[in-house]
């Protein structure tokens, strides 16, 4: 049954409205498989309207003091935190996120709260040119487009919009067609918080239509995107072919974890198991490749299997469930396809069991050739490969043999070894005795190689949404 209680229209210039051509797309519940909502599909005309509204709102928003902009952000932070239960329910429906592990409203509100007080970018000054006093100033870029993924939509909504808005930009956000409901819910909260019309606009729709229109738009000056490498490459080309807009890309991962024989094996099992099981494996930081030193391989596999297969599958709205379904039929079929490929190349450690609906049972392979598809490609499901290694050099070589470089982990009690390995791993983030999604909010986050461009965090995000301008001041008599 279609829910009549959720907002499914587009949010443009401070108001909700249907799509210009009245086109909608069906959103099926990941919980039940039934039709849950019919969401308005943004057209190119809708993108143009949203960008025009953002462009018109930009001068007044940019001229506000950081404190004045911060008042809107902190109001929205409070409203997001207060809406935790409803936001969790919407994500349980749209992409199967268990409510028992839903920390997103807390994390998201923290982003808005932090940037409500942190938006005081500093320039510099110089007397190094004789006869001149020179300064640099930081200024917002203008209209920012944000395209967010479906696996943690609220986190990415807040992570991208809070710094962009705090810096004085206006924003047009496109949510994923798989999980559009929390973005629209927060758009309504922004309206309640009193954001001026046009400052924040939210569109729903598919990448080839609204996503491409945003990436190619001549009035969009920066684009921030989290998603697949394939889409990231397309967006980069569109940005180059249009107006060379600034890009912030966080792309996929095939994160390795290296487990040495001197580690705390129980702790290593706990961290790596949580990493690959979180969001039913639909997590770009998930350590889907685990390399274990040969001397502890059998013990690790046994303990990991016990922990991984103890997941409680079921209705994601049940607070006792910690492992929900895959987001939709397409993702479910994709993961099953990779599992079948894995059976052809490696040893299946877990028992083959059919799961109802869109569920995938936790799946472990071992002894998989390094050039196999399930070792090279991002699966985005609860599927992990555990391979062995003998030497430190071998482990590093295997871990780096990937076009991805988002997150890597090393487990050892030897600090010298930990630092040697961490500096040689080709990854934007390295966890020592921890694994993804563990990271520091004030630490730069982003990928190397095919996993992205630029960095995001409390201390880095705002810079990516600002231009640095040099001003040369000729002073008589100096």
Buried (B, 14 or more C-beta within 10 A) or exposed (E): EEBEEBBBBBBBBBEBEBBBEEBBBEBBBBBEBEEBBEBBBBBBEBBBBBBBBBBBBBEEBBEBEBEEBBBBBBBBBBBBBEBBEBBBBBBBBBBBBBBBBBEBBEBBBBBBBBBBEBBEBEEEEEEEEEEBBBBEBBBBBBBBBBBBBBBBBBBBBBBBBBBBBBBBBBBBBBBBBBBBBBBBBBBBBBBEBEBBBBBBBBBBBBBEBBBBBBBBBEBBBBBBBBBBBEBBEBBBEBBEEBEEBBBBBBBBBBBBBBBBBBBEBEEBBBBBBBBBBBBBBBBBBBBBBBBBBEEBBEEBBEBBBEBBBEBEBBBBBBEEBBBBBBBBEEBBEBBBEBBEBBEEBBEEBBEEEEBEBBBBBBBBBBEBEEEBBBBBBBBBBBBBBBBBBEEBEBBBEBBBBBEBBBBBBBBBEBEEBBEBBBEBBBBBBBBBBBBBBBBEEEEBBBBBBBBBBBBBBBBBBBBBBBBEEEEEEEEEEE
